[in-house]
Amino acid sequence: MHIEATAVLAGQPILAIRKLLKRVGSREQCSPEFIEQVLDVDAATAMEVLRMLNEHGYVEQVPGDSPDEWWRTTVKGNALTQASAAPAVT
């Protein structure tokens, strides 16, 4: 997978989202508060990022937990963590 370094996802720079998902993957799950800390955003923005990442299939709610409590990356989210933002070699 290749991403454009200047792209935006969920209102945040794609490289910040990639970093966030890498950190989520290493923890196995995250909360909205974790997103606030990693992206340095307020609670409302963190919830919007989480909603959009879920809507696009990058994260999913951990089964059995209360709404908006614990989330984990999906296969698609894990693929984004490995995506290259380097320019194509010609």
Biopython code that builds the backbone (N, CA, C, O; Angstrom):
import numpy as np
from Bio.PDB.StructureBuilder import StructureBuilder

atoms = [
    (1, "MET", "N", (0.850, -1.176, 0.000)),
    (1, "MET", "CA", (0.000, 0.000, 0.000)),
    (1, "MET", "C", (0.892, 1.235, 0.000)),
    (1, "MET", "O", (1.930, 1.265, 0.661)),
    (2, "HIS", "N", (0.479, 2.242, -0.742)),
    (2, "HIS", "CA", (1.208, 3.501, -0.800)),
    (2, "HIS", "C", (0.249, 4.629, -0.432)),
    (2, "HIS", "O", (-0.908, 4.630, -0.852)),
    (3, "ILE", "N", (0.733, 5.584, 0.349)),
    (3, "ILE", "CA", (-0.075, 6.737, 0.708)),
    (3, "ILE", "C", (0.645, 8.009, 0.284)),
    (3, "ILE", "O", (1.873, 8.046, 0.214)),
    (4, "GLU", "N", (-0.113, 9.021, 0.008)),
    (4, "GLU", "CA", (0.439, 10.329, -0.331)),
    (4, "GLU", "C", (0.729, 11.058, 0.979)),
    (4, "GLU", "O", (-0.164, 11.216, 1.811)),
    (5, "ALA", "N", (1.958, 11.500, 1.165)),
    (5, "ALA", "CA", (2.396, 12.107, 2.425)),
    (5, "ALA", "C", (1.589, 13.344, 2.808)),
    (5, "ALA", "O", (1.523, 13.694, 3.986)),
    (6, "THR", "N", (0.984, 14.003, 1.842)),
    (6, "THR", "CA", (0.219, 15.219, 2.130)),
    (6, "THR", "C", (-1.276, 14.943, 2.306)),
    (6, "THR", "O", (-2.049, 15.874, 2.530)),
    (7, "ALA", "N", (-1.690, 13.686, 2.210)),
    (7, "ALA", "CA", (-3.110, 13.333, 2.313)),
    (7, "ALA", "C", (-3.631, 13.564, 3.730)),
    (7, "ALA", "O", (-2.869, 13.637, 4.694)),
    (8, "VAL", "N", (-4.945, 13.674, 3.821)),
    (8, "VAL", "CA", (-5.636, 13.875, 5.090)),
    (8, "VAL", "C", (-6.669, 12.773, 5.248)),
    (8, "VAL", "O", (-7.380, 12.435, 4.301)),
    (9, "LEU", "N", (-6.748, 12.216, 6.445)),
    (9, "LEU", "CA", (-7.753, 11.195, 6.763)),
    (9, "LEU", "C", (-8.361, 11.540, 8.105)),
    (9, "LEU", "O", (-7.641, 11.801, 9.069)),
    (10, "ALA", "N", (-9.664, 11.543, 8.174)),
    (10, "ALA", "CA", (-10.387, 11.866, 9.406)),
    (10, "ALA", "C", (-9.999, 13.256, 9.916)),
    (10, "ALA", "O", (-9.969, 13.490, 11.125)),
    (11, "GLY", "N", (-9.701, 14.179, 8.992)),
    (11, "GLY", "CA", (-9.366, 15.538, 9.360)),
    (11, "GLY", "C", (-7.964, 15.725, 9.912)),
    (11, "GLY", "O", (-7.620, 16.809, 10.383)),
    (12, "GLN", "N", (-7.153, 14.677, 9.858)),
    (12, "GLN", "CA", (-5.784, 14.714, 10.387)),
    (12, "GLN", "C", (-4.813, 14.315, 9.276)),
    (12, "GLN", "O", (-5.195, 13.597, 8.352)),
    (13, "PRO", "N", (-3.567, 14.771, 9.357)),
    (13, "PRO", "CA", (-2.580, 14.344, 8.359)),
    (13, "PRO", "C", (-2.448, 12.814, 8.365)),
    (13, "PRO", "O", (-2.429, 12.191, 9.427)),
    (14, "ILE", "N", (-2.358, 12.228, 7.194)),
    (14, "ILE", "CA", (-2.306, 10.771, 7.073)),
    (14, "ILE", "C", (-1.116, 10.180, 7.829)),
    (14, "ILE", "O", (-1.214, 9.072, 8.356)),
    (15, "LEU", "N", (-0.001, 10.896, 7.891)),
    (15, "LEU", "CA", (1.160, 10.379, 8.608)),
    (15, "LEU", "C", (0.897, 10.325, 10.113)),
    (15, "LEU", "O", (1.406, 9.436, 10.795)),
    (16, "ALA", "N", (0.110, 11.263, 10.639)),
    (16, "ALA", "CA", (-0.269, 11.230, 12.056)),
    (16, "ALA", "C", (-1.215, 10.058, 12.322)),
    (16, "ALA", "O", (-1.117, 9.402, 13.359)),
    (17, "ILE", "N", (-2.126, 9.798, 11.392)),
    (17, "ILE", "CA", (-3.043, 8.661, 11.527)),
    (17, "ILE", "C", (-2.256, 7.357, 11.467)),
    (17, "ILE", "O", (-2.517, 6.440, 12.245)),
    (18, "ARG", "N", (-1.294, 7.267, 10.549)),
    (18, "ARG", "CA", (-0.463, 6.061, 10.463)),
    (18, "ARG", "C", (0.281, 5.835, 11.778)),
    (18, "ARG", "O", (0.338, 4.709, 12.273)),
    (19, "LYS", "N", (0.845, 6.888, 12.340)),
    (19, "LYS", "CA", (1.539, 6.789, 13.625)),
    (19, "LYS", "C", (0.579, 6.336, 14.732)),
    (19, "LYS", "O", (0.922, 5.481, 15.548)),
    (20, "LEU", "N", (-0.624, 6.917, 14.750)),
    (20, "LEU", "CA", (-1.632, 6.533, 15.738)),
    (20, "LEU", "C", (-1.960, 5.048, 15.637)),
    (20, "LEU", "O", (-1.966, 4.341, 16.645)),
    (21, "LEU", "N", (-2.234, 4.573, 14.418)),
    (21, "LEU", "CA", (-2.601, 3.169, 14.239)),
    (21, "LEU", "C", (-1.456, 2.227, 14.600)),
    (21, "LEU", "O", (-1.692, 1.127, 15.099)),
    (22, "LYS", "N", (-0.221, 2.651, 14.351)),
    (22, "LYS", "CA", (0.925, 1.842, 14.782)),
    (22, "LYS", "C", (0.942, 1.717, 16.299)),
    (22, "LYS", "O", (1.180, 0.635, 16.836)),
    (23, "ARG", "N", (0.692, 2.809, 16.979)),
    (23, "ARG", "CA", (0.686, 2.792, 18.443)),
    (23, "ARG", "C", (-0.487, 1.973, 18.972)),
    (23, "ARG", "O", (-0.346, 1.274, 19.976)),
    (24, "VAL", "N", (-1.630, 2.048, 18.318)),
    (24, "VAL", "CA", (-2.783, 1.233, 18.725)),
    (24, "VAL", "C", (-2.445, -0.244, 18.554)),
    (24, "VAL", "O", (-2.709, -1.049, 19.447)),
    (25, "GLY", "N", (-1.866, -0.601, 17.416)),
    (25, "GLY", "CA", (-1.513, -1.994, 17.150)),
    (25, "GLY", "C", (-0.543, -2.562, 18.162)),
    (25, "GLY", "O", (-0.646, -3.731, 18.533)),
    (26, "SER", "N", (0.401, -1.748, 18.616)),
    (26, "SER", "CA", (1.370, -2.242, 19.594)),
    (26, "SER", "C", (0.735, -2.440, 20.965)),
    (26, "SER", "O", (1.231, -3.222, 21.776)),
    (27, "ARG", "N", (-0.361, -1.733, 21.224)),
    (27, "ARG", "CA", (-1.074, -1.866, 22.498)),
    (27, "ARG", "C", (-2.199, -2.901, 22.394)),
    (27, "ARG", "O", (-2.694, -3.385, 23.411)),
    (28, "GLU", "N", (-2.592, -3.230, 21.193)),
    (28, "GLU", "CA", (-3.688, -4.133, 20.853)),
    (28, "GLU", "C", (-5.060, -3.482, 20.942)),
    (28, "GLU", "O", (-6.006, -3.977, 20.330)),
    (29, "GLN", "N", (-5.197, -2.395, 21.681)),
    (29, "GLN", "CA", (-6.460, -1.669, 21.697)),
    (29, "GLN", "C", (-6.229, -0.258, 22.221)),
    (29, "GLN", "O", (-5.182, 0.043, 22.795)),
    (30, "CYS", "N", (-7.222, 0.601, 22.016)),
    (30, "CYS", "CA", (-7.080, 1.978, 22.488)),
    (30, "CYS", "C", (-8.433, 2.527, 22.902)),
    (30, "CYS", "O", (-9.479, 1.944, 22.618)),
    (31, "SER", "N", (-8.384, 3.654, 23.573)),
    (31, "SER", "CA", (-9.582, 4.377, 23.990)),
    (31, "SER", "C", (-9.560, 5.758, 23.335)),
    (31, "SER", "O", (-8.533, 6.163, 22.792)),
    (32, "PRO", "N", (-10.674, 6.481, 23.378)),
    (32, "PRO", "CA", (-10.667, 7.846, 22.842)),
    (32, "PRO", "C", (-9.627, 8.731, 23.539)),
    (32, "PRO", "O", (-9.041, 9.610, 22.907)),
    (33, "GLU", "N", (-9.398, 8.507, 24.822)),
    (33, "GLU", "CA", (-8.408, 9.293, 25.566)),
    (33, "GLU", "C", (-7.000, 9.070, 25.010)),
    (33, "GLU", "O", (-6.190, 9.995, 24.976)),
    (34, "PHE", "N", (-6.715, 7.850, 24.578)),
    (34, "PHE", "CA", (-5.413, 7.547, 23.976)),
    (34, "PHE", "C", (-5.239, 8.341, 22.684)),
    (34, "PHE", "O", (-4.158, 8.866, 22.419)),
    (35, "ILE", "N", (-6.292, 8.431, 21.887)),
    (35, "ILE", "CA", (-6.244, 9.193, 20.641)),
    (35, "ILE", "C", (-6.002, 10.669, 20.934)),
    (35, "ILE", "O", (-5.239, 11.325, 20.225)),
    (36, "GLU", "N", (-6.649, 11.198, 21.979)),
    (36, "GLU", "CA", (-6.417, 12.586, 22.387)),
    (36, "GLU", "C", (-4.937, 12.827, 22.652)),
    (36, "GLU", "O", (-4.374, 13.829, 22.213)),
    (37, "GLN", "N", (-4.314, 11.904, 23.371)),
    (37, "GLN", "CA", (-2.908, 12.058, 23.743)),
    (37, "GLN", "C", (-1.986, 11.962, 22.529)),
    (37, "GLN", "O", (-1.099, 12.798, 22.356)),
    (38, "VAL", "N", (-2.188, 10.958, 21.699)),
    (38, "VAL", "CA", (-1.288, 10.733, 20.564)),
    (38, "VAL", "C", (-1.400, 11.849, 19.531)),
    (38, "VAL", "O", (-0.386, 12.322, 19.018)),
    (39, "LEU", "N", (-2.619, 12.270, 19.222)),
    (39, "LEU", "CA", (-2.815, 13.298, 18.200)),
    (39, "LEU", "C", (-2.807, 14.714, 18.767)),
    (39, "LEU", "O", (-2.800, 15.686, 18.011)),
    (40, "ASP", "N", (-2.810, 14.835, 20.092)),
    (40, "ASP", "CA", (-2.840, 16.130, 20.763)),
    (40, "ASP", "C", (-4.059, 16.937, 20.313)),
    (40, "ASP", "O", (-3.944, 18.068, 19.840)),
    (41, "VAL", "N", (-5.244, 16.309, 20.479)),
    (41, "VAL", "CA", (-6.512, 16.934, 20.109)),
    (41, "VAL", "C", (-7.461, 16.888, 21.304)),
    (41, "VAL", "O", (-7.197, 16.204, 22.293)),
    (42, "ASP", "N", (-8.569, 17.624, 21.201)),
    (42, "ASP", "CA", (-9.553, 17.599, 22.287)),
    (42, "ASP", "C", (-10.439, 16.364, 22.171)),
    (42, "ASP", "O", (-10.354, 15.619, 21.195)),
    (43, "ALA", "N", (-11.286, 16.153, 23.168)),
    (43, "ALA", "CA", (-12.122, 14.948, 23.240)),
    (43, "ALA", "C", (-13.077, 14.837, 22.055)),
    (43, "ALA", "O", (-13.262, 13.749, 21.510)),
    (44, "ALA", "N", (-13.680, 15.945, 21.657)),
    (44, "ALA", "CA", (-14.631, 15.908, 20.538)),
    (44, "ALA", "C", (-13.929, 15.522, 19.239)),
    (44, "ALA", "O", (-14.455, 14.737, 18.451)),
    (45, "THR", "N", (-12.747, 16.074, 19.023)),
    (45, "THR", "CA", (-11.989, 15.745, 17.816)),
    (45, "THR", "C", (-11.563, 14.288, 17.838)),
    (45, "THR", "O", (-11.623, 13.612, 16.811)),
    (46, "ALA", "N", (-11.134, 13.794, 18.991)),
    (46, "ALA", "CA", (-10.734, 12.388, 19.111)),
    (46, "ALA", "C", (-11.902, 11.464, 18.777)),
    (46, "ALA", "O", (-11.712, 10.454, 18.100)),
    (47, "MET", "N", (-13.092, 11.790, 19.235)),
    (47, "MET", "CA", (-14.269, 10.967, 18.938)),
    (47, "MET", "C", (-14.610, 11.025, 17.443)),
    (47, "MET", "O", (-15.025, 10.022, 16.862)),
    (48, "GLU", "N", (-14.439, 12.178, 16.831)),
    (48, "GLU", "CA", (-14.703, 12.304, 15.396)),
    (48, "GLU", "C", (-13.685, 11.488, 14.591)),
    (48, "GLU", "O", (-14.051, 10.821, 13.624)),
    (49, "VAL", "N", (-12.415, 11.541, 14.987)),
    (49, "VAL", "CA", (-11.379, 10.739, 14.329)),
    (49, "VAL", "C", (-11.730, 9.267, 14.460)),
    (49, "VAL", "O", (-11.676, 8.524, 13.480)),
    (50, "LEU", "N", (-12.086, 8.846, 15.651)),
    (50, "LEU", "CA", (-12.442, 7.453, 15.910)),
    (50, "LEU", "C", (-13.635, 7.029, 15.058)),
    (50, "LEU", "O", (-13.629, 5.945, 14.475)),
    (51, "ARG", "N", (-14.657, 7.881, 14.985)),
    (51, "ARG", "CA", (-15.850, 7.577, 14.187)),
    (51, "ARG", "C", (-15.486, 7.415, 12.711)),
    (51, "ARG", "O", (-15.954, 6.490, 12.047)),
    (52, "MET", "N", (-14.657, 8.310, 12.209)),
    (52, "MET", "CA", (-14.285, 8.246, 10.794)),
    (52, "MET", "C", (-13.385, 7.051, 10.496)),
    (52, "MET", "O", (-13.527, 6.415, 9.451)),
    (53, "LEU", "N", (-12.454, 6.739, 11.411)),
    (53, "LEU", "CA", (-11.602, 5.560, 11.211)),
    (53, "LEU", "C", (-12.446, 4.289, 11.204)),
    (53, "LEU", "O", (-12.177, 3.364, 10.438)),
    (54, "ASN", "N", (-13.458, 4.247, 12.053)),
    (54, "ASN", "CA", (-14.367, 3.104, 12.074)),
    (54, "ASN", "C", (-15.194, 3.048, 10.794)),
    (54, "ASN", "O", (-15.369, 1.980, 10.206)),
    (55, "GLU", "N", (-15.694, 4.186, 10.373)),
    (55, "GLU", "CA", (-16.507, 4.264, 9.157)),
    (55, "GLU", "C", (-15.723, 3.801, 7.923)),
    (55, "GLU", "O", (-16.294, 3.188, 7.021)),
    (56, "HIS", "N", (-14.425, 4.092, 7.879)),
    (56, "HIS", "CA", (-13.580, 3.694, 6.756)),
    (56, "HIS", "C", (-12.963, 2.307, 6.940)),
    (56, "HIS", "O", (-12.233, 1.840, 6.067)),
    (57, "GLY", "N", (-13.244, 1.648, 8.058)),
    (57, "GLY", "CA", (-12.787, 0.275, 8.248)),
    (57, "GLY", "C", (-11.387, 0.103, 8.807)),
    (57, "GLY", "O", (-10.815, -0.982, 8.702)),
    (58, "TYR", "N", (-10.818, 1.156, 9.403)),
    (58, "TYR", "CA", (-9.472, 1.058, 9.955)),
    (58, "TYR", "C", (-9.448, 0.584, 11.408)),
    (58, "TYR", "O", (-8.450, 0.021, 11.859)),
    (59, "VAL", "N", (-10.533, 0.806, 12.140)),
    (59, "VAL", "CA", (-10.647, 0.337, 13.520)),
    (59, "VAL", "C", (-12.027, -0.262, 13.733)),
    (59, "VAL", "O", (-12.964, 0.010, 12.982)),
    (60, "GLU", "N", (-12.134, -1.093, 14.780)),
    (60, "GLU", "CA", (-13.422, -1.669, 15.153)),
    (60, "GLU", "C", (-13.512, -1.713, 16.664)),
    (60, "GLU", "O", (-12.497, -1.761, 17.360)),
    (61, "GLN", "N", (-14.731, -1.697, 17.162)),
    (61, "GLN", "CA", (-14.927, -1.740, 18.602)),
    (61, "GLN", "C", (-14.632, -3.146, 19.114)),
    (61, "GLN", "O", (-14.990, -4.138, 18.479)),
    (62, "VAL", "N", (-13.977, -3.217, 20.264)),
    (62, "VAL", "CA", (-13.719, -4.510, 20.894)),
    (62, "VAL", "C", (-15.060, -5.054, 21.371)),
    (62, "VAL", "O", (-15.762, -4.370, 22.115)),
    (63, "PRO", "N", (-15.438, -6.277, 20.961)),
    (63, "PRO", "CA", (-16.742, -6.833, 21.342)),
    (63, "PRO", "C", (-16.915, -6.912, 22.861)),
    (63, "PRO", "O", (-15.986, -7.232, 23.602)),
    (64, "GLY", "N", (-18.136, -6.610, 23.290)),
    (64, "GLY", "CA", (-18.479, -6.750, 24.705)),
    (64, "GLY", "C", (-18.200, -5.527, 25.547)),
    (64, "GLY", "O", (-18.603, -5.487, 26.710)),
    (65, "ASP", "N", (-17.522, -4.522, 25.001)),
    (65, "ASP", "CA", (-17.242, -3.316, 25.769)),
    (65, "ASP", "C", (-18.335, -2.285, 25.549)),
    (65, "ASP", "O", (-19.083, -2.342, 24.573)),
    (66, "SER", "N", (-18.410, -1.345, 26.473)),
    (66, "SER", "CA", (-19.406, -0.291, 26.361)),
    (66, "SER", "C", (-19.093, 0.588, 25.150)),
    (66, "SER", "O", (-17.946, 0.634, 24.707)),
    (67, "PRO", "N", (-20.084, 1.276, 24.616)),
    (67, "PRO", "CA", (-19.874, 2.103, 23.429)),
    (67, "PRO", "C", (-18.743, 3.112, 23.615)),
    (67, "PRO", "O", (-18.616, 3.749, 24.661)),
    (68, "ASP", "N", (-17.939, 3.236, 22.581)),
    (68, "ASP", "CA", (-16.849, 4.212, 22.527)),
    (68, "ASP", "C", (-15.771, 3.996, 23.579)),
    (68, "ASP", "O", (-15.021, 4.926, 23.877)),
    (69, "GLU", "N", (-15.668, 2.798, 24.153)),
    (69, "GLU", "CA", (-14.678, 2.574, 25.203)),
    (69, "GLU", "C", (-13.360, 2.039, 24.660)),
    (69, "GLU", "O", (-12.340, 2.719, 24.772)),
    (70, "TRP", "N", (-13.347, 0.844, 24.077)),
    (70, "TRP", "CA", (-12.105, 0.233, 23.595)),
    (70, "TRP", "C", (-12.214, -0.131, 22.132)),
    (70, "TRP", "O", (-13.220, -0.686, 21.691)),
    (71, "TRP", "N", (-11.164, 0.186, 21.377)),
    (71, "TRP", "CA", (-11.121, -0.026, 19.942)),
    (71, "TRP", "C", (-9.822, -0.699, 19.569)),
    (71, "TRP", "O", (-8.830, -0.585, 20.290)),
    (72, "ARG", "N", (-9.817, -1.411, 18.435)),
    (72, "ARG", "CA", (-8.602, -2.057, 17.941)),
    (72, "ARG", "C", (-8.521, -1.871, 16.433)),
    (72, "ARG", "O", (-9.516, -1.559, 15.779)),
    (73, "THR", "N", (-7.326, -2.067, 15.891)),
    (73, "THR", "CA", (-7.156, -1.923, 14.447)),
    (73, "THR", "C", (-7.694, -3.159, 13.734)),
    (73, "THR", "O", (-7.749, -4.253, 14.297)),
    (74, "THR", "N", (-8.082, -2.955, 12.493)),
    (74, "THR", "CA", (-8.543, -4.039, 11.632)),
    (74, "THR", "C", (-7.388, -4.434, 10.707)),
    (74, "THR", "O", (-6.303, -3.856, 10.777)),
    (75, "VAL", "N", (-7.626, -5.408, 9.855)),
    (75, "VAL", "CA", (-6.619, -5.784, 8.864)),
    (75, "VAL", "C", (-6.293, -4.572, 7.984)),
    (75, "VAL", "O", (-5.129, -4.326, 7.670)),
    (76, "LYS", "N", (-7.310, -3.827, 7.592)),
    (76, "LYS", "CA", (-7.105, -2.626, 6.775)),
    (76, "LYS", "C", (-6.287, -1.584, 7.546)),
    (76, "LYS", "O", (-5.408, -0.937, 6.977)),
    (77, "GLY", "N", (-6.577, -1.428, 8.827)),
    (77, "GLY", "CA", (-5.811, -0.496, 9.657)),
    (77, "GLY", "C", (-4.367, -0.922, 9.800)),
    (77, "GLY", "O", (-3.464, -0.086, 9.758)),
    (78, "ASN", "N", (-4.138, -2.218, 9.967)),
    (78, "ASN", "CA", (-2.774, -2.730, 10.059)),
    (78, "ASN", "C", (-2.016, -2.529, 8.742)),
    (78, "ASN", "O", (-0.812, -2.274, 8.747)),
    (79, "ALA", "N", (-2.726, -2.646, 7.622)),
    (79, "ALA", "CA", (-2.088, -2.405, 6.320)),
    (79, "ALA", "C", (-1.645, -0.947, 6.207)),
    (79, "ALA", "O", (-0.585, -0.657, 5.653)),
    (80, "LEU", "N", (-2.457, -0.037, 6.731)),
    (80, "LEU", "CA", (-2.095, 1.377, 6.684)),
    (80, "LEU", "C", (-0.833, 1.654, 7.501)),
    (80, "LEU", "O", (-0.041, 2.523, 7.137)),
    (81, "THR", "N", (-0.639, 0.927, 8.596)),
    (81, "THR", "CA", (0.564, 1.143, 9.413)),
    (81, "THR", "C", (1.838, 0.784, 8.653)),
    (81, "THR", "O", (2.915, 1.291, 8.966)),
    (82, "GLN", "N", (1.716, -0.080, 7.667)),
    (82, "GLN", "CA", (2.872, -0.507, 6.875)),
    (82, "GLN", "C", (2.998, 0.248, 5.556)),
    (82, "GLN", "O", (3.945, 0.026, 4.801)),
    (83, "ALA", "N", (2.054, 1.136, 5.278)),
    (83, "ALA", "CA", (2.032, 1.864, 4.008)),
    (83, "ALA", "C", (3.225, 2.807, 3.899)),
    (83, "ALA", "O", (3.644, 3.431, 4.874)),
    (84, "SER", "N", (3.746, 2.889, 2.709)),
    (84, "SER", "CA", (4.872, 3.779, 2.431)),
    (84, "SER", "C", (4.369, 5.116, 1.951)),
    (84, "SER", "O", (3.405, 5.195, 1.189)),
    (85, "ALA", "N", (5.025, 6.172, 2.401)),
    (85, "ALA", "CA", (4.723, 7.515, 1.918)),
    (85, "ALA", "C", (5.875, 8.062, 1.076)),
    (85, "ALA", "O", (5.886, 9.235, 0.705)),
    (86, "ALA", "N", (6.838, 7.196, 0.784)),
    (86, "ALA", "CA", (7.997, 7.608, -0.009)),
    (86, "ALA", "C", (7.583, 7.841, -1.460)),
    (86, "ALA", "O", (6.707, 7.147, -1.976)),
    (87, "PRO", "N", (8.205, 8.804, -2.110)),
    (87, "PRO", "CA", (7.901, 9.021, -3.512)),
    (87, "PRO", "C", (8.293, 7.808, -4.356)),
    (87, "PRO", "O", (9.236, 7.087, -4.029)),
    (88, "ALA", "N", (7.565, 7.600, -5.430)),
    (88, "ALA", "CA", (7.849, 6.480, -6.314)),
    (88, "ALA", "C", (9.205, 6.650, -6.981)),
    (88, "ALA", "O", (9.592, 7.757, -7.357)),
    (89, "VAL", "N", (9.911, 5.555, -7.121)),
    (89, "VAL", "CA", (11.219, 5.567, -7.796)),
    (89, "VAL", "C", (10.967, 5.357, -9.287)),
    (89, "VAL", "O", (10.278, 4.422, -9.693)),
    (90, "THR", "N", (11.534, 6.238, -10.078)),
    (90, "THR", "CA", (11.334, 6.096, -11.538)),
    (90, "THR", "C", (12.567, 5.548, -12.199)),
    (90, "THR", "O", (12.584, 5.362, -13.416)),
]
sb = StructureBuilder()
sb.init_structure("model")
sb.init_model(0)
sb.init_chain("A")
sb.init_seg("    ")
for serial, (resi, resn, name, xyz) in enumerate(atoms, 1):
    if name == "N":
        sb.init_residue(resn, " ", resi, " ")
    sb.init_atom(name, np.array(xyz, "f"), 0.0, 1.0, " ", f" {name:<3s}", serial, name[0])
structure = sb.get_structure()
